[in-house]
Amino acid sequence: MKHEYLAGLVLAVLVTAGCIDDPAAPEPEPEGGPITLAAAIAQSGRHGELGNAVARGYRLAVEILNERGGVRGRPVELVLRDDGSDPETSARLYAEFAASDTIDALLGPYSSPITTTVLAVTEAAGIPLVAPAAAAPELWAGRQRQWSAQLLNPAPGYLGGSVEVAALVGARDVALVWEDTAFPASVAGGVRAVAAAHGLDIVLAASYAVGAADHEALLAAARDAGATLFIGGGYATDAIEFTRAATAVGYRPLLMSLLLGPAEPTFPDEVGEAGRCVMGNAPWDPTIRTSGFISDSETMVQRYEAAYGTTPGYHPAAGFGAVELLAEGIDQAISATGDADRSAIRDFLFTAMTETVLGPYSVYPLGDLQAGAQRALTGLQVQWQDDGAGGLTRRIIHPWAVANATPCLMR
């Protein structure tokens, strides 16, 4: 007892003198209130399915981040609004975010056209924004953005790998169709360049207005032109309809590669056996290990499957990665300035060479004509193949260095 009394007396003297901290004292509260991130994203309307997928990534990332103590002890709050897939509604909602003094940084909407409208608002307001669902290069090329960073790989490279695969297996003629909006048109431009480099002739080139595609007529034209590769499309609905139309008109090219559809885990549920050997772009795949500021991909996939009963495609991974990127930037900003300073967050976004669950991240720096455009992430080509049990499974067929299957042919 005497020794305990003396030890306690010495401890009290040292604490009083300021030599050591009182071990019984409560931990100091983190300075500042919650950190708030906000986004308006399609949860209904034309882009509702994939917009919701990105939003689920947002929510899951914030959930795990707060379980791990938030950012430097400060909880993170997420404000989500539904823009109904409408550019003007989205711009209005982001203007409301910009007028608030409680929002620290922004997460982007879904689709390149809506993001174009939104960036006109957020750039003028001077608020850092990470765009996880906008791949059209026109959003950054020549714009000298100062507050907005791109997470996805740029659109011109989306389906170039599919052209390389097709050339390898003997395709020589290409039917190229695309929705006449910025993102699909950029993809089509990239396909033209890669096709020319590999000596493939484009025997059909056709664009269509939003919602106006005659899928069967376009597939019949590709069939009649003798195209051994059919490539292009628009958003997820077009991918489903083009796949169904190929069966309806009796068109069997060697390969078919479609935008924004084949990468989704629900694609074979929509098209059935017609999806066999259909391929497309995926910036990310759950079989490739990645990690970021909040989590590694394995943990993210497990948590997503537990919450939603399905394996995530790249859209949730992009939403998750966008939160990771902002959280890391805010962490750095607080470390440097003591506060989640918007300019410090922006400086991180334009200088960082880091990784999220989506993959590597680096953008062109401030002052560059393409400032804010992604330059580190490259896409994968995935294909639906027989799983050996009467169903279909998604495989990576390109780039060759990470492929886990060889291409299957539709004929």
N, C-alpha and C positions, 0 to 999 in steps of 0.2 A: 504494500500500500504506500509506503514511504517513497519508493522509487517512482510509482505512478504519480504521486503528488508532485514530486520534484520535476518529473517530465512535463506534467501539465503546466507547472509554474514557468519553466523555461519556454515552453511553446507560447504561453500568454505574453511573456516579455518580448519574444521575437515578433509576434504579430503586432503588438502595440508599437514596437519600434519601427514597424514597416519593413522588416527584413524578409518576412515571408508572408504569403497570403493565408488567411484563416481557412483551414480545410473544411470547417463546418459552415462557412458562409455560402449562401446560394449562388449558383452560376449567374453572372450578369446577363440581363436581357439583351438580345441583339438590338443595336441601334436601328431606328427606322421601323416603319410598319411593313405590311406585306408588299411583295413585289407583284405587280399586276401585268399580265400579258393579255392581249385582246386580239380577236379575229372575227371577221364576218366571212362565212363560208357556206357554200351550197349545202343545205340539209334537206332541201326540197327542190322541185323543178328538174330541168333537163340534166343537171350535173349532180343531182342529189345523192345518187348511189356512191360515186367516187368522192364527192365532197364529204359525205359522212365518214368514209373510210379515213380520209386525212384527219378529220375532227377526232375520230377515235384515237388516232396516234397522238394528237395534242393532249387529250384527256389522260391517256395512260402515262405519258411522260411526266405530266404535272403530278399525277398521283404517286408515282414511284419517287420522283424528286422530293416531294414533301415527306414521304416515309423516311427518307434519308436525311431529313433535317432542312430541306429547302436550300436556299443559297445563303451561305454564311449565317445560318441560324434564322433566316427570315423566310416565312412561308410564301409560297407562290400561289397567286390566285389567277384563274383563267376565266376570261369573259368571252363567251361565244354568242354570236348572233347568226341567224339564218338570212342569207341574202337572196334566197329563192332562185339562185342561178341567174340573177339579173344584175348587169353591170352598174346601172344607175343606183339601184338599191344598195349595192355593195359600197359604192363611192360615198353615198350619204351616210352609211353606218361608220365608215372609216373617218369621215369628217367629224362625226360625233365623238369618236375615240380621240381624234386629234384635239378636240376642244376640251377634253377632260384633263385635269391636272393630276389624276391618280394612275394613269397608265404609263408604264415605263417603256414598253416596246411592243411591237406588233408582229403577229403571224399572218401570212398571206391568205388570200382567198383561193378558190379552185379555178383553174383554167387560165390560159394566157390572155384571152380577150378581157376577162374581168380584171385580171391583175393589171393590165395596161391602164384601165380606167382608174383603178385604185391608186396606182403609183403617182398619178398626176396630183392626187390629194395629199398623200403621205410625204412625198418628196418636198412639196411646198411647205408642209408643216414641220419638217425637220424631225421626224420620228424614225428610229431604226426599225426596219422590217426585214424579215426573212421570208422569201417566197418559196414554199416547198412544192408547188404544183403549177409552175409556169416555166415552160421550156423554150418558148419562141425566142430566138436571139434578138428579134427586133425590140424587145423590151429593154435591152441593154446596149446593143450595138450603136455607137455614135451618140449615146445619150449622156455619157459622163455622170452616171448616177452618183449621188452623195450619201444616200441613206438606205438603199435597198440592195439586198444580196440574194443571189439565185442559189438554190440548193440542188436542183435537178441537173442532169447532164443536158447540154443544149440540143434542141430538136434536130438539126441537120444530121447528127450522128445516130439518131434513134434506130433506123432500119438499115444502115450501111452494112452491118454485120450479116443481115439476112441476105443481102445481095451477094456478099462474099461466099456465104454458104451455098447459095443457089448456083453460083458460077462453078464452084467446086464439084457439084453433083451433076453438072451438065446442062443447066438452064442456059438458054441463049436469047430468049425473047421475053420482054417484060411488059405487062399491063400495069400501068400506074394510075391510080385514081385517088382523089383526095377531096376532103371538104374544103371549101374556099374560105378558110379563116387562117389566121396567122400561124398557129402551131402546125396544123397538118400541111399547110403550104411550105413551111420551112422543112418539114420532114421530106416532102416530095423533092425539094431542091437538093437535099443531101443524097437522096436515092439516085437522082439523075447523074450526079457527079461520080458516085461509086460505080454505077452501071457503066458509064463511059470508060472509067478506068479499067474495068474488067471485060470490056468488049461486048457487053450485052446491048441488044437493040431494044429500044422502047417502041413497041408496035401499037400501043394504045396509051394515050395520055388524056385524062378527062377529070375536070373538077366539077363539083356540084355544090349548090347553095345549102346552107344549114337546113336540115330537115327535109331536103328535097331529093335525096338520093333514090333513084329507081334501081335498087340493088340487083334485081334479076336481069334488068336490061343491061347494066354495066357488066355483069358476069357473063352474059351471053355474048356481048361484044368482045370481051377478052377471049372467050372460047373460040369465037369465029376468027379472031386475029391470030390464033395459034400460040398465044403467050404461054410459055412454060413456067413463068413466075408471075403470080398475081400479088401486088404489093400496094399498101397504102391504107386509105380509109380516113376516118375522123375519130370520134370518141367511141365509148364502149358499145353503145347501141348499134352503131354501124358495123363494128367487128362481128357482133352476133348475127346481124342480118346478112352480111356478105358471106359468112360461113354457111348459113342456111341456104342462101341463094345458089351457092355453087352446086349443092346437091339437087336443088330444084331444076336447074338448067342443064344438068349433066356435064358440068365443067370439072375436069380433073387435071389441073396443072401439076408439074412436079412438086412445087411448093407454093404455099400461100403464107404471106406475112402481113399482119394487120396491126394497126395502132390501137393502143388503149383498150384492151380486152383480153388477149391471150395471156397476159401476165397475171390476171386476176384468178384467185383460186376457185371462183364460182363459174368460170368460163365453160367447163364441160357440163355443168348442170344446165346451162342455157342452150347448148348446141348438141349435146350428146355425142354420138359416134362421128358426126360430121366434123368435130374438132380434132380428130386424129391427124397428127402431123402439121397442124396449123401452128405457126410460130409468130413471135412478136418481140418487142423490146421490153426489158425490165431493168431499171437502174439498180435493182437490188433483188436478192433471192435469199430466202431463209436458210439455205444450206451453206451460205458463205458466212464465215465468222467475221463480225465487225464489232466495234465498241465505241462508245462516246462518253460524254461527260456524265450522263445519268446511268447508263446501263450498257451491257453487252447485248448483242443480237439474240443470243440464246435465251437470256432472261426475258427480254422483250417479247420474243415469240411465245414463250411459256405463259407469261402473264396475259398476253393477248388471247391465246387459245382458251385460257381459263375464263376470261371475261366474256368472250364473244363466241366461243364454240367453233372457231375456224382458224386456220393458219393465215396470218396476215400476208397480203401482197405488198407491193412497194409503196402504195399510197399511205397506209398507216405508218410504214417505216419512214417515209418522207416527213409526215407530220411529227412523228416522234423526234426525228433528227433535227427538225427546225427548232423545237423546244430545247433540245440539248445545246444547240449552237447559241441560242440567246442566253440560256442559263450560264454557259461557260463565259460568254461575253460579260454578263452582269457580274459574275463572280470576279472576273478580272477588273472590272470597273470599280467595284466596291473595294477591292484590295488596293487599288491605286488612289482612289479619291475619297473613300469612305462612304460613297453614295452610288446609287445606280444611275450615274450620269449618262444622259443620252448620247452625248458626243463621244464619251469613252467607249460605250457599247458599240457605236458606229465604227470607231477606229479599230476595235477588235475584229468586227466583221470583215473589214477591208484589208486586214493585214494577216489574219490567222492562217496558219497551215495546220489543220487539225483533222479530226475524224469524228463522225457521228455514226449511229447505227446504219445509216444509209451508205456510208463509205467515206472516202477522202473528201476534204473540203479545202478549197482555195479559190479566191476570186481575183479578178484583175483589180489593181489598187486604185485608190482615189487619184484622179487626174488623168487616168487612162480613158480613151474613148469608149472602152467596154467596161468601165469600172463597175464592179459588182457582179459581173457575169462569171458563172462557174467555169473553172478550167482544170479541175483535178478529177472529177468523177466521170467515169466512162460506163456505158451501158452494157448489158448482157442481151443475148438472143436466147429466148426460151422457146420450147416446143412441147406440145402435148403428145405423149407417146404411150403405147400399151404398157400397162402396169403388171401384166402377167396374170391378172386375176379378173379379166373381163372389163376393166375400167381404164381410165387414162390418168397419167401422172405427168407433172411438169418437169422437164429436164433442161439443163443448160447445154446449148450446143455451140456457143461462141461467146467470147473469144476462146481460142483453142486451149489456152493455158489454164482455164478454169472449167472447161467443159466436162460434164459428167456423163455425156452420152454422144453418140454419133447421130447425124440427122436421119430421120425416117422420111420416106417419100410418099406422096399422096397417090402415086401410080407406079 
